[in-house]
């Protein structure tokens, strides 16, 4: 069974930081494209940040550029989203997504960091930012 598990969410004040982590089992981590998505009540799920198989290409949605950093540690089979300078509008359920890829040649962009590009999803971890 494929399992995608997020952790690290919580309640923080505006300006604070959180670090989200994601682990994947049942799939070869070194062959996965990975991403973080979020969904606030009444809104569609959006791609926050994505990273290619080897970690050389990344994408960030404009609203988090400069504040969030995505990274992967293939030795630890872990995906991380470091979130700094959090704003109330960052409040959402955050989801980790993974997809098996057969090439490490991938250009990561707004067009590829979309829900339909990923087949495996975690249960989500709640991030709440108070003002």
C-alpha positions, 0 to 999 in steps of 0.5 A, a space after each residue: 500500500 502506498 502511504 503519503 503522510 504529512 506532519 508539522 502543521 499547527 497554530 501560529 501567529 502571523 510572522 511565525 514559522 512552521 516546517 511541514 514534512 512528508 514521508 512516502 512509503 510503498 514507492 521508490 522515493 528517488 523516482 518521485 516528483 513531489 509537491 505541496 498543495 493547499 486548500 482553504 474553505 470555499 476555495 480550490 486546491 492550489 499548488 504551493 510548491 513542487 520539486 522535481 525528482 532530483 531536486 534541481 527544479 522548483 516552483 513556488 506560487 507567487 504568494 509564497 515566493 521568498 517566504 517558503 522553501 521546498 526541499 527533499 532529502 532522498 537519503 531520508 525519504 523526506 520532503 520538507 516545506 519550510 514556511 517563514 513569515 506566515 500570513 493569515 491568508 496562508 491558513 489552509 489544509 496542506 497536502 503532500 503529493 507524489 507521482 512516479 516518474 520515469 525520467 529525471 528530465 523535468 521542467 517544473 512550472 506553474 503548468 506542471 505543479 497542478 493537482 492532475 500531475 500527481 496520483 498519490 496524496 496525503 491526508 493533509 495537515 492543518 496550518 492556521 495562522 492568527 493575526 
